[in-house]
């Protein structure tokens, strides 16, 4: 494989990678060589990018404009995870915009894209209910900006959400799927929006054609 970067390209020593969309991968590593026209400040920096090919080699030439340079102190493995999580969270918000003051349920609310969604939604003025499992996770969800938290490991978590939001949340961001995701979809207020962005605990719930129509729910899913 050619490891000599051309104009506008750079060479990355891959330190971590994870499967991305389709056949591509998200990779992070250190820039070790620059082609003509590339910012010299990138040499030695940790960067993250996506490649559309199969599993990349230990060293790979990429276009400089496709990489994101990271602050010092972020290791390659963490960078690859954050890059994917941020992309997932931002894509969910683009599919399903939220207005200031709306009630939003996010689950799981303390890890991965869900944690980023809690922070972004709180900063945007939404009232966030974060559903997470366990004391440590619910505490983190609150620290991230959730106005209220529930532990979805408890059998009565749906009743807790209903008590907090009797009319239901205007928006549900569901990264869990499975029976928990199905219960979250049931909670959506009439005329609300349900976004399935992940399936950490099971497949995305199949709401069928009748339920969304009867409750005037808009259903969106990640590709």
C-alpha positions as CSV (number, residue, x, y, z in Angstrom):
1,X,0.0,0.0,0.0
2,X,1.2,3.5,-0.8
3,X,2.2,5.4,2.3
4,X,3.6,8.5,0.6
5,X,1.1,11.4,1.0
6,X,0.4,13.5,-2.0
7,X,-0.8,17.1,-2.2
8,X,-3.4,17.8,0.4
9,X,-2.9,14.4,2.0
10,X,-1.3,13.1,5.2
11,X,-0.2,9.8,6.7
12,X,-1.8,8.5,9.9
13,X,-0.3,5.8,12.1
14,X,-3.6,4.2,13.2
15,X,-3.9,3.8,16.9
16,X,-7.5,2.7,17.2
17,X,-10.4,1.9,14.9
18,X,-14.0,0.8,15.0
19,X,-16.6,-0.2,12.4
20,X,-18.4,2.7,10.9
21,X,-21.4,3.1,8.6
22,X,-21.5,0.4,5.8
23,X,-18.1,-1.1,5.1
24,X,-16.2,1.9,6.4
25,X,-14.3,2.4,9.6
26,X,-13.7,5.2,12.1
27,X,-10.1,5.5,12.9
28,X,-7.9,7.6,15.1
29,X,-4.1,7.9,15.2
30,X,-1.0,10.1,14.9
31,X,-0.1,12.2,11.9
32,X,3.5,11.1,10.9
33,X,3.9,12.6,7.4
34,X,2.5,15.5,5.4
35,X,2.0,16.1,1.7
36,X,2.5,19.4,0.0
37,X,-0.1,22.0,1.0
38,X,-1.0,20.5,4.4
39,X,-0.8,22.6,7.6
40,X,2.5,21.8,9.2
41,X,0.9,22.1,12.6
42,X,-0.8,18.8,12.0
43,X,2.4,16.8,12.2
44,X,2.4,14.8,15.4
45,X,-1.2,15.5,16.2
46,X,-3.8,12.9,17.1
47,X,-6.6,13.0,14.5
48,X,-9.8,11.1,13.8
49,X,-11.5,10.5,10.5
50,X,-13.6,8.0,8.6
51,X,-12.6,5.8,5.7
52,X,-15.1,4.3,3.3
53,X,-12.9,1.2,2.6
54,X,-12.6,-2.0,4.5
55,X,-10.5,-2.5,7.5
56,X,-7.6,0.0,7.2
57,X,-3.9,-0.9,7.5
58,X,-1.7,0.2,10.4
59,X,-0.7,3.2,8.4
60,X,-3.1,5.0,6.0
61,X,-3.0,8.0,3.7
62,X,-6.1,10.2,4.0
63,X,-7.2,13.6,2.7
64,X,-6.2,16.3,5.2
65,X,-9.6,18.0,4.9
66,X,-11.4,14.9,6.2
67,X,-9.6,14.7,9.6
68,X,-10.4,16.3,12.9
69,X,-7.5,17.3,15.0
70,X,-8.0,16.6,18.7
71,X,-6.8,18.4,21.8
72,X,-3.7,17.1,23.6
73,X,-4.4,14.3,26.1
74,X,-7.1,12.5,24.2
75,X,-6.0,9.0,23.4
76,X,-6.8,7.4,20.0
77,X,-9.2,4.8,21.4
78,X,-11.3,7.4,23.2
79,X,-11.2,9.7,20.2
80,X,-12.7,7.0,17.8
81,X,-15.6,6.4,20.3
82,X,-16.3,10.1,20.8
83,X,-16.2,10.8,17.0
84,X,-18.9,8.2,16.4
85,X,-21.0,9.1,19.4
86,X,-21.0,12.8,18.5
87,X,-22.0,12.0,14.9
88,X,-24.9,9.8,16.1
89,X,-26.2,12.5,18.6
90,X,-26.0,15.3,16.0
91,X,-27.7,13.2,13.4
92,X,-30.5,12.4,15.8
93,X,-31.0,16.1,16.5
94,X,-31.0,16.9,12.8
95,X,-33.7,14.3,12.1
96,X,-35.7,15.3,15.1
97,X,-35.3,18.9,16.0
98,X,-36.3,20.0,19.5
99,X,-37.7,23.4,20.5
100,X,-36.8,25.3,23.7
101,X,-39.0,24.4,26.6
102,X,-40.1,21.0,25.2
103,X,-40.1,17.9,27.5
104,X,-37.7,15.3,26.2
105,X,-37.0,11.7,27.4
106,X,-33.5,10.4,26.6
107,X,-32.5,6.8,27.1
108,X,-29.9,5.6,27.9
109,X,-28.9,9.0,29.3
110,X,-25.5,8.5,30.8
111,X,-23.3,6.9,28.1
112,X,-22.5,7.2,24.4
113,X,-24.7,9.3,22.2
114,X,-27.4,9.6,24.9
115,X,-25.0,11.4,27.3
116,X,-24.2,13.9,24.5
117,X,-27.9,14.3,23.7
118,X,-28.7,15.2,27.3
119,X,-26.0,17.9,27.4
120,X,-26.9,19.3,24.0
121,X,-30.6,19.3,24.7
122,X,-30.2,20.9,28.1
123,X,-28.0,23.6,26.7
124,X,-30.6,24.3,24.0
125,X,-33.3,24.9,26.7
126,X,-35.2,21.6,26.6
127,X,-36.5,20.0,29.8
128,X,-34.8,16.7,29.8
129,X,-35.8,13.5,31.7
130,X,-32.9,11.1,31.6
131,X,-33.5,7.4,31.9
132,X,-30.4,5.4,33.0
133,X,-29.6,2.3,34.9
134,X,-28.1,2.4,38.4
135,X,-27.3,5.1,40.9
136,X,-24.0,6.1,39.3
137,X,-25.6,6.5,35.8
138,X,-28.6,8.4,37.0
139,X,-26.3,10.8,38.9
140,X,-24.2,11.3,35.8
141,X,-27.3,12.0,33.8
142,X,-28.3,14.7,36.2
143,X,-24.8,16.2,36.1
144,X,-25.0,16.3,32.3
145,X,-28.1,18.5,32.6
146,X,-31.2,16.3,33.0
147,X,-33.8,18.1,35.0
148,X,-35.2,14.8,36.2
149,X,-33.9,11.2,36.2
150,X,-35.4,7.8,36.4
151,X,-33.8,4.4,36.8
152,X,-35.0,2.2,33.9
153,X,-33.7,-0.8,35.9
154,X,-36.7,-0.4,38.2
155,X,-39.9,-2.1,37.3
156,X,-42.0,1.1,37.8
157,X,-39.8,3.4,35.7
158,X,-42.5,4.0,33.1
159,X,-44.9,5.0,35.9
160,X,-42.2,7.4,37.2
161,X,-41.9,9.1,33.8
162,X,-45.7,9.3,33.6
163,X,-45.9,10.9,37.0
164,X,-43.3,13.5,35.9
165,X,-44.9,14.1,32.5
166,X,-48.6,13.2,32.7
167,X,-49.1,14.2,29.0
168,X,-46.0,12.4,28.0
169,X,-42.7,13.8,26.6
170,X,-43.0,15.8,23.4
171,X,-39.9,13.9,22.1
172,X,-38.3,10.6,22.9
173,X,-34.7,9.8,21.9
174,X,-34.4,6.0,22.2
175,X,-30.9,4.4,22.0
176,X,-32.0,1.3,23.9
177,X,-34.5,-0.5,21.7
178,X,-36.0,-3.8,23.0
179,X,-38.8,-3.8,25.5
180,X,-37.4,-0.6,27.2
181,X,-37.5,1.2,23.8
182,X,-41.1,-0.1,23.2
183,X,-42.2,1.3,26.6
184,X,-40.5,4.6,25.8
185,X,-42.3,4.8,22.5
186,X,-45.6,4.2,24.3
187,X,-44.9,7.3,26.5
188,X,-44.7,9.8,23.6
189,X,-47.3,12.6,23.9
190,X,-50.0,12.8,21.3
191,X,-48.5,14.7,18.3
192,X,-45.0,14.1,19.6
193,X,-41.9,12.6,18.0
194,X,-40.1,9.4,18.6
195,X,-36.5,8.9,17.3
196,X,-34.8,5.5,17.4
197,X,-31.0,6.2,17.2
198,X,-29.7,2.9,18.6
199,X,-30.4,-0.6,19.6
200,X,-28.2,-1.2,22.7
201,X,-30.7,-3.5,24.4
202,X,-32.6,-5.0,21.5
203,X,-34.1,-4.3,18.1
204,X,-35.9,-1.0,17.4
205,X,-39.6,-1.4,18.3
206,X,-42.0,-2.0,15.5
207,X,-44.8,0.4,16.1
208,X,-46.7,-0.7,12.9
209,X,-48.7,1.8,10.8
210,X,-51.7,2.2,13.0
211,X,-50.3,3.5,16.3
212,X,-48.3,6.5,15.0
213,X,-51.3,7.5,12.9
214,X,-53.8,7.2,15.8
215,X,-51.6,9.3,18.1
216,X,-50.2,11.6,15.4
217,X,-46.7,10.6,16.3
218,X,-43.7,11.2,14.0
219,X,-41.4,8.3,13.9
220,X,-37.8,8.6,12.7
221,X,-34.9,6.1,12.8
222,X,-31.2,6.1,12.2
223,X,-30.2,4.8,8.8
